[in-house]
Amino acid sequence: MSEYVTVDIEYSDDQDVVELYINQTLTEAHEERYASRAEGDLGSPIAQMLFAAAEGIEAVTITEDCLLITRNAEQPWEAIIDEVRAALRDWFL
């Protein structure tokens, strides 16, 4: 495991979707998709953690090193990304 958790942000053309690239392995599965908070609450432990950590996450796709997050348009990206970043650091360190 790396000493640091890094999060690189890539905004998409859709203002409510962002990709976060993480320097840690997020899942061993090819891809996990959670189309709603309810699905995430029943999903993998990392999905549960993400939905609990950040107000405003509507959907999450998790790949080996990337999170594709869809937000509620009323929530600012800065708050969501800061909460996700802090939660990931706690999760891995």
Backbone hydrogen bonds in HBPLUS format (Angstrom, degrees):
<---DONOR---> <-ACCEPTOR-->    atom                        ^
c    i                          cat <-CA-CA->   ^        H-A-AA   ^      H-
h    n   atom  resd res      DA  || num        DHA   H-A  angle D-A-AA Bond
n    s   type  num  typ     dist DA aas  dist angle  dist       angle   num
A0008-ASP N   A0021-TYR O   2.84 MM  13  4.98 164.9  1.86 145.9 150.6     1
A0021-TYR N   A0008-ASP O   2.78 MM  13  4.98 166.5  1.80 152.2 154.4     2
A0010-GLU N   A0019-GLU O   2.84 MM   9  5.11 155.3  1.90 159.6 161.9     3
A0019-GLU N   A0010-GLU O   2.91 MM   9  5.11 173.3  1.92 151.8 153.9     4
A0017-VAL N   A0014-ASP O   3.10 MM   3  5.55 164.3  2.13 125.1 124.1     5
A0071-ARG N   A0016-ASP O   2.90 MM  55  5.33 156.6  1.95 146.8 154.5     6
A0018-VAL N   A0069-ILE O   3.00 MM  51  5.45 154.3  2.06 150.3 158.6     7
A0069-ILE N   A0018-VAL O   2.89 MM  51  5.45 161.4  1.92 168.4 169.2     8
A0020-LEU N   A0067-LEU O   2.79 MM  47  5.06 159.8  1.83 149.3 156.4     9
A0067-LEU N   A0020-LEU O   2.83 MM  47  5.06 155.4  1.89 143.8 152.3    10
A0022-ILE N   A0065-ASP O   2.83 MM  43  5.19 163.3  1.86 141.2 147.0    11
A0026-LEU N   A0064-GLU O   2.66 MM  38  5.11 170.2  1.67 146.9 150.3    12
A0032-GLU N   A0062-ILE O   2.85 MM  30  5.04 155.2  1.91 147.0 154.7    13
A0062-ILE N   A0032-GLU O   2.76 MM  30  5.04 159.7  1.80 149.2 156.2    14
A0034-TYR N   A0060-VAL O   2.81 MM  26  5.26 155.7  1.87 163.4 170.8    15
A0060-VAL N   A0034-TYR O   2.93 MM  26  5.26 157.3  1.98 147.0 154.0    16
A0040-GLY N   A0036-SER O   3.01 MM   4  6.30 159.6  2.05 148.6 154.7    17
A0041-ASP N   A0037-ARG O   2.83 MM   4  6.06 147.6  1.93 149.7 158.3    18
A0042-LEU N   A0039-GLU O   3.10 MM   3  5.31 143.4  2.24 101.7 112.3    19
A0043-GLY N   A0040-GLY O   3.06 MM   3  4.74 155.6  2.12  97.4 105.1    20
A0047-ALA N   A0044-SER O   3.06 MM   3  5.20 118.2  2.46 101.0 116.3    21
A0048-GLN N   A0044-SER O   2.97 MM   4  6.28 163.3  2.00 160.7 165.5    22
A0049-MET N   A0045-PRO O   2.97 MM   4  6.16 157.1  2.02 145.1 151.3    23
A0050-LEU N   A0046-ILE O   2.98 MM   4  6.18 158.3  2.03 146.7 151.7    24
A0051-PHE N   A0047-ALA O   3.05 MM   4  6.28 172.6  2.06 159.4 160.1    25
A0052-ALA N   A0048-GLN O   3.03 MM   4  6.13 152.5  2.10 144.7 152.8    26
A0053-ALA N   A0049-MET O   2.86 MM   4  5.91 140.4  2.02 143.6 154.7    27
A0054-ALA N   A0050-LEU O   3.27 MM   4  6.36 152.5  2.35 154.4 157.2    28
A0072-ASN N   A0056-GLY O   2.67 MM  16  4.99 143.2  1.80 148.2 158.0    29
A0058-GLU N   A0070-THR O   2.72 MM  12  5.44 164.1  1.74 149.6 153.2    30
A0059-ALA N   A0070-THR O   3.24 MM  11  5.03 155.1  2.31 133.3 133.6    31
A0070-THR N   A0059-ALA O   2.94 MM  11  5.03 168.7  1.95 145.1 145.4    32
A0061-THR N   A0068-LEU O   2.90 MM   7  4.97 146.3  2.02 137.3 147.6    33
A0068-LEU N   A0061-THR O   2.86 MM   7  4.97 165.1  1.88 149.6 154.4    34
A0063-THR N   A0066-CYS O   2.92 MM   3  5.18 166.1  1.94 158.2 160.0    35
A0075-GLN N   A0072-ASN O   2.91 MM   3  5.72 168.5  1.93 130.8 134.5    36
A0080-ILE N   A0076-PRO O   3.32 MM   4  6.68 167.6  2.34 153.3 156.3    37
A0081-ILE N   A0077-TRP O   2.82 MM   4  5.90 179.2  1.82 168.3 168.6    38
A0082-ASP N   A0078-GLU O   2.99 MM   4  6.03 159.2  2.04 143.3 149.7    39
A0083-GLU N   A0079-ALA O   2.99 MM   4  6.14 160.5  2.03 148.8 154.0    40
A0084-VAL N   A0080-ILE O   2.88 MM   4  6.09 159.5  1.92 154.5 160.6    41
A0085-ARG N   A0081-ILE O   2.83 MM   4  5.92 166.1  1.85 151.5 155.9    42
A0086-ALA N   A0082-ASP O   3.02 MM   4  6.17 164.8  2.04 147.2 151.1    43
A0087-ALA N   A0083-GLU O   2.99 MM   4  6.10 158.4  2.03 143.8 150.1    44
A0088-LEU N   A0084-VAL O   2.87 MM   4  6.07 159.2  1.92 155.2 160.5    45
A0089-ARG N   A0085-ARG O   3.02 MM   4  6.25 157.8  2.07 149.2 155.2    46
A0090-ASP N   A0086-ALA O   3.03 MM   4  6.28 158.9  2.07 148.2 153.7    47
A0091-TRP N   A0087-ALA O   2.88 MM   4  6.05 152.3  1.95 144.3 152.9    48
A0092-PHE N   A0088-LEU O   2.96 MM   4  6.13 161.8  1.99 155.0 157.4    49
A0093-LEU N   A0089-ARG O   2.90 MM   4  5.69 147.2  2.01 144.9 153.2    50
